[in-house]
Amino acid sequence: MKKILLIPDSYKGTMSSSEICEIMKNSIRSFFPETEIVSIPVADGGEGSVDSFLSAVGGEKVWLPVKGPYFENVKGFYGRLPDNTAVIEMAAAAGLPLVGDKKHVEETTTYGVGQLIEHAVKTGCKKIIVGLGGSATNDGGVGAAAALGVRFQDSSGKSFIPVGASLCKIASIDVSHLNPLLAKVQIVTMCDIDNPLCGPQGAAAVFGPQKGADAVMVKKLDKNLAHLAVVIEENLGKKIANIPGAGAAGGMGGGMVAFLNSKLQMGIETVLDVVHFDSLLEGTDLVISGEGKIDSQSLRGKVVVGVARRAKQREIPLIAMVGDIDDNIAEIYEEGVTAVFSINRKAIPFEKARLQCRSDLSLTMDNLMRLLSCKIAGTL
């Protein structure tokens, strides 16, 4: 075996993608010391996305002061890749970890995310990837837009920076002062959910409670996002309410489309494009991927299936190492997955299993390598 490509997602709550790659690599080395191993850590756009991209392709982390979820001063960051692509995870300026126990989603802002985008543009980045995930916000992305020059005006014509609770006060939107440098920049938004902006499956209804909204506040936030969609259509001519993914990150998905003409794209497709995955497949004998659980959601284009589809085009086998395997996953084999292995060696609760997940992964990889070495030796 000359070349193996490793590209697992994280096992949420247990191991990062980088950790998984390292464990896999060590197991492979024990049986195939001469094999070239290429590791591509993956993140879904949330916390850790910048580090994953930097680990995969190199670059540097850029730190700068920005506004946090409550307009407080925080130290934000983004990644600058060797080709001058900026990778921004909105959680770095508007994430739940930044608010701690102070969860008042109606008061939070994405303003700092806009500041990160502006800095990247002003310093020469020609492509920007914005990862949506882990946000503490429900402002429809208006905070970020305001930081980039968009003006939101109330019924008296006064400009203000709306938050979730005050979206209903927006009477008009003026984009004439949007940073002109953005017109020359390609902006891609990593978005792995297809929730609309508002309604029963919208940003407020589905994600508001985990950000501190009670039932009454959820209704208010949902109504406010619906109002924002109406004003955007009236002023900008864009219909965003029912765009799949518009409800991601408190409506940030819709805001990225409305204010920055961004493309919403599945996270794994973004990752594969950035790391030039198709080129990396040249000469590859085996791809090993994985995620915390293979289920019906995986078929919507998450990491394992997204990678498998491309590997299938080159007729390269892909093995998935996962935590749990759900029922009714037969379709993934049609997508290009060759085999799926669960690393869980005992029927124990997750809280116990997570404590031994690293050794379980190592032992399962060991078994896989033993099987592959038998086949290569001609005994199978």
ROTORRO-547327 format. One record per residue (C-alpha): residue in three letters; x negated, y negated, z negated. Coordinates in steps of 0.2 Angstrom, whole numbers, padded with zeros to 4 digits, always signed. Layout:
% residues N
ALAXYZ...
This chain:
% residues 380
MET+0000+0000+0000LYS-0008-0016+0006LYS+0003-0030+0000ILE+0017-0032-0012LEU+0027-0048-0014LEU+0035-0052-0031ILE+0049-0064-0032PRO+0061-0061-0047ASP+0073-0073-0055SER+0072-0076-0074TYR+0081-0064-0086LYS+0091-0078-0095GLY+0088-0078-0113THR+0073-0066-0113MET+0059-0069-0100SER+0054-0082-0087SER+0051-0078-0069SER+0032-0081-0072GLU+0032-0069-0086ILE+0041-0056-0076CYS+0029-0058-0062GLU+0014-0056-0074ILE+0021-0040-0081MET+0025-0033-0064LYS+0007-0037-0058ASN-0001-0028-0072SER+0009-0012-0069ILE+0005-0013-0050ARG-0014-0015-0053SER-0015+0000-0064PHE-0009+0011-0049PHE-0014+0001-0034PRO-0030-0009-0039GLU-0034-0014-0021THR-0016-0020-0016GLU-0014-0039-0013ILE+0000-0045-0024VAL+0009-0062-0021SER+0019-0069-0035ILE+0033-0082-0032PRO+0041-0087-0048VAL+0059-0093-0046ALA+0071-0105-0055ASP+0089-0109-0051GLY+0087-0128-0052GLY+0089-0130-0070GLU+0076-0131-0084GLY+0059-0124-0078SER+0062-0127-0059VAL+0048-0139-0058ASP+0035-0127-0066SER+0041-0113-0055PHE+0038-0123-0039LEU+0021-0129-0045SER+0016-0111-0050ALA+0022-0105-0033VAL+0014-0118-0021GLY+0003-0129-0032GLY+0004-0148-0035GLU+0005-0159-0050LYS+0018-0164-0063VAL+0021-0183-0063TRP+0027-0190-0080LEU+0035-0207-0082PRO+0047-0216-0094VAL+0065-0215-0089LYS+0082-0217-0097GLY+0089-0202-0106PRO+0107-0196-0107TYR+0112-0210-0119PHE+0102-0223-0110GLU+0088-0220-0123ASN+0070-0220-0118VAL+0063-0203-0114LYS+0048-0196-0106GLY+0054-0188-0089PHE+0044-0179-0076TYR+0045-0172-0059GLY+0034-0161-0048ARG+0024-0167-0033LEU+0020-0153-0021PRO+0005-0153-0009ASP+0015-0158+0006ASN+0022-0173-0004THR+0039-0165-0008ALA+0046-0170-0025VAL+0055-0157-0035ILE+0066-0165-0048GLU+0076-0155-0061MET+0090-0166-0068ALA+0088-0158-0085ALA+0072-0168-0087ALA+0082-0184-0089ALA+0100-0179-0092GLY+0099-0161-0099LEU+0108-0154-0114PRO+0092-0151-0124LEU+0090-0170-0124VAL+0106-0172-0134GLY+0104-0159-0147ASP+0119-0158-0158LYS+0125-0175-0152LYS+0137-0169-0138HIS+0148-0183-0131VAL+0149-0180-0113GLU+0160-0194-0110GLU+0146-0206-0114THR+0131-0198-0105THR+0123-0204-0089THR+0112-0198-0075TYR+0103-0214-0074GLY+0086-0207-0078VAL+0088-0194-0063GLY+0090-0209-0051GLN+0074-0217-0059LEU+0065-0201-0056ILE+0071-0201-0038GLU+0066-0219-0035HIS+0048-0216-0042ALA+0046-0201-0030VAL+0052-0212-0015LYS+0041-0227-0020THR+0026-0216-0021GLY+0027-0209-0004CYS+0037-0193-0005LYS+0046-0189+0011LYS+0057-0175+0005ILE+0066-0173-0012ILE+0073-0157-0020VAL+0085-0161-0034GLY+0089-0146-0045LEU+0106-0146-0053GLY+0108-0137-0069GLY+0108-0139-0088SER+0116-0156-0088ALA+0124-0165-0102THR+0134-0176-0091ASN+0150-0178-0082ASP+0148-0195-0073GLY+0149-0189-0055GLY+0131-0194-0052VAL+0136-0213-0053GLY+0122-0216-0065ALA+0109-0210-0054ALA+0116-0220-0039ALA+0116-0235-0050ALA+0098-0233-0053LEU+0095-0232-0035GLY+0104-0248-0031VAL+0122-0244-0029ARG+0134-0256-0037PHE+0150-0251-0046GLN+0162-0265-0049ASP+0178-0266-0060SER+0194-0275-0055SER+0187-0292-0059GLY+0172-0289-0048LYS+0160-0287-0062SER+0146-0274-0059PHE+0143-0261-0072ILE+0135-0243-0075PRO+0150-0231-0077VAL+0149-0215-0088GLY+0162-0201-0088ALA+0174-0211-0099SER+0173-0227-0088LEU+0174-0219-0071CYS+0192-0225-0071LYS+0187-0243-0071ILE+0178-0242-0054ALA+0188-0253-0042SER+0175-0254-0028ILE+0158-0247-0023ASP+0144-0257-0014VAL+0130-0247-0007SER+0122-0261+0003HIS+0108-0263-0010LEU+0104-0244-0010ASN+0085-0242-0010PRO+0081-0243+0009LEU+0066-0231+0007LEU+0079-0217+0005ALA+0085-0218+0023LYS+0068-0211+0028VAL+0069-0197+0015GLN+0076-0179+0017ILE+0086-0175+0001VAL+0091-0157-0003THR+0101-0153-0019MET+0099-0135-0026CYS+0117-0130-0031ASP+0121-0112-0035ILE+0140-0114-0040ASP+0154-0118-0028ASN+0166-0127-0041PRO+0175-0142-0033LEU+0174-0159-0041CYS+0190-0159-0051GLY+0205-0148-0055PRO+0206-0131-0065GLN+0189-0125-0058GLY+0181-0143-0058ALA+0167-0150-0067ALA+0176-0156-0083ALA+0188-0141-0085VAL+0174-0127-0083PHE+0159-0136-0090GLY+0165-0150-0101PRO+0168-0139-0116GLN+0150-0133-0118LYS+0145-0152-0117GLY+0156-0157-0131ALA+0173-0161-0123ASP+0189-0156-0132ALA+0205-0152-0122VAL+0211-0170-0122MET+0194-0176-0116VAL+0193-0163-0103LYS+0209-0170-0095LYS+0203-0188-0096LEU+0186-0183-0088ASP+0195-0173-0074LYS+0207-0188-0071ASN+0192-0200-0070LEU+0183-0189-0058ALA+0198-0188-0047HIS+0199-0207-0047LEU+0180-0208-0042ALA+0184-0197-0027VAL+0198-0208-0022VAL+0187-0224-0023ILE+0173-0215-0014GLU+0184-0210+0000GLU+0191-0228+0001ASN+0175-0237+0001LEU+0163-0224+0009GLY+0174-0214+0020LYS+0168-0198+0012LYS+0180-0184+0005ILE+0170-0175-0009ALA+0184-0168-0020ASN+0185-0151-0013ILE+0167-0149-0007PRO+0160-0132-0014GLY+0148-0137-0027ALA+0154-0155-0029GLY+0158-0151-0047ALA+0140-0145-0051ALA+0132-0153-0066GLY+0146-0164-0071GLY+0150-0169-0053MET+0132-0173-0048GLY+0134-0162-0033GLY+0148-0173-0026GLY+0138-0189-0031MET+0123-0182-0021VAL+0133-0180-0006ALA+0143-0196-0007PHE+0129-0208-0012LEU+0113-0200-0005ASN+0119-0190+0010SER+0111-0175+0002LYS+0114-0157+0008LEU+0120-0145-0005GLN+0110-0128-0004MET+0109-0112-0013GLY+0094-0113-0024ILE+0086-0097-0018GLU+0087-0103+0000THR+0078-0119-0005VAL+0064-0109-0014LEU+0061-0097+0001ASP+0060-0112+0013VAL+0048-0122+0002VAL+0036-0107-0001HIS+0037-0102+0017PHE+0043-0085+0012ASP+0046-0079+0030SER+0027-0081+0033LEU+0023-0073+0017LEU+0032-0057+0023GLU+0019-0054+0036GLY+0010-0038+0032THR+0020-0035+0016ASP+0024-0017+0012LEU+0036-0020-0002VAL+0046-0034-0010ILE+0051-0033-0029SER+0064-0045-0035GLY+0075-0045-0050GLU+0087-0054-0061GLY+0096-0052-0078LYS+0111-0044-0071ILE+0117-0037-0054ASP+0135-0040-0052SER+0148-0047-0040GLN+0141-0065-0043SER+0124-0059-0035LEU+0133-0056-0019ARG+0137-0074-0017GLY+0118-0077-0013LYS+0109-0077-0029VAL+0090-0073-0030VAL+0090-0054-0026VAL+0102-0054-0012GLY+0095-0070-0005VAL+0078-0062-0004ALA+0085-0046+0002ARG+0093-0054+0017ARG+0077-0061+0023ALA+0067-0045+0019LYS+0080-0035+0029GLN+0077-0045+0044ARG+0059-0039+0044GLU+0064-0021+0039ILE+0054-0022+0023PRO+0061-0012+0008LEU+0066-0022-0008ILE+0067-0015-0025ALA+0077-0024-0038MET+0072-0023-0057VAL+0086-0029-0067GLY+0093-0030-0085ASP+0110-0023-0082ILE+0119-0016-0067ASP+0138-0019-0065ASP+0151-0008-0057ASN+0155-0010-0039ILE+0139-0017-0032ALA+0137-0005-0017GLU+0138-0020-0005ILE+0121-0026-0010TYR+0113-0011-0001GLU+0121-0017+0015GLU+0112-0034+0011GLY+0095-0026+0011VAL+0092-0020-0006THR+0084-0003-0006ALA+0086+0002-0024VAL+0091-0005-0041PHE+0083+0000-0057SER+0089-0006-0075ILE+0075-0009-0087ASN+0086-0005-0102ARG+0080+0012-0109LYS+0092+0013-0123ALA+0111+0009-0125ILE+0108-0005-0138PRO+0116-0022-0140PHE+0108-0037-0130GLU+0101-0045-0146LYS+0091-0029-0149ALA+0087-0026-0131ARG+0080-0044-0128LEU+0067-0041-0142GLN+0059-0026-0132CYS+0063-0032-0114ARG+0045-0035-0110SER+0039-0017-0115ASP+0055-0010-0106LEU+0051-0019-0090SER+0033-0014-0091LEU+0038+0005-0094THR+0050+0004-0080MET+0038-0003-0068ASP+0026+0010-0073ASN+0039+0024-0068LEU+0041+0015-0052MET+0023+0014-0048ARG+0021+0033-0052LEU+0035+0037-0040LEU+0027+0026-0026SER+0010+0033-0029CYS+0017+0051-0027LYS+0025+0046-0010ILE+0009+0038-0004ALA-0001+0053-0009GLY+0011+0064+0001THR+0019+0074-0012LEU+0036+0067-0009
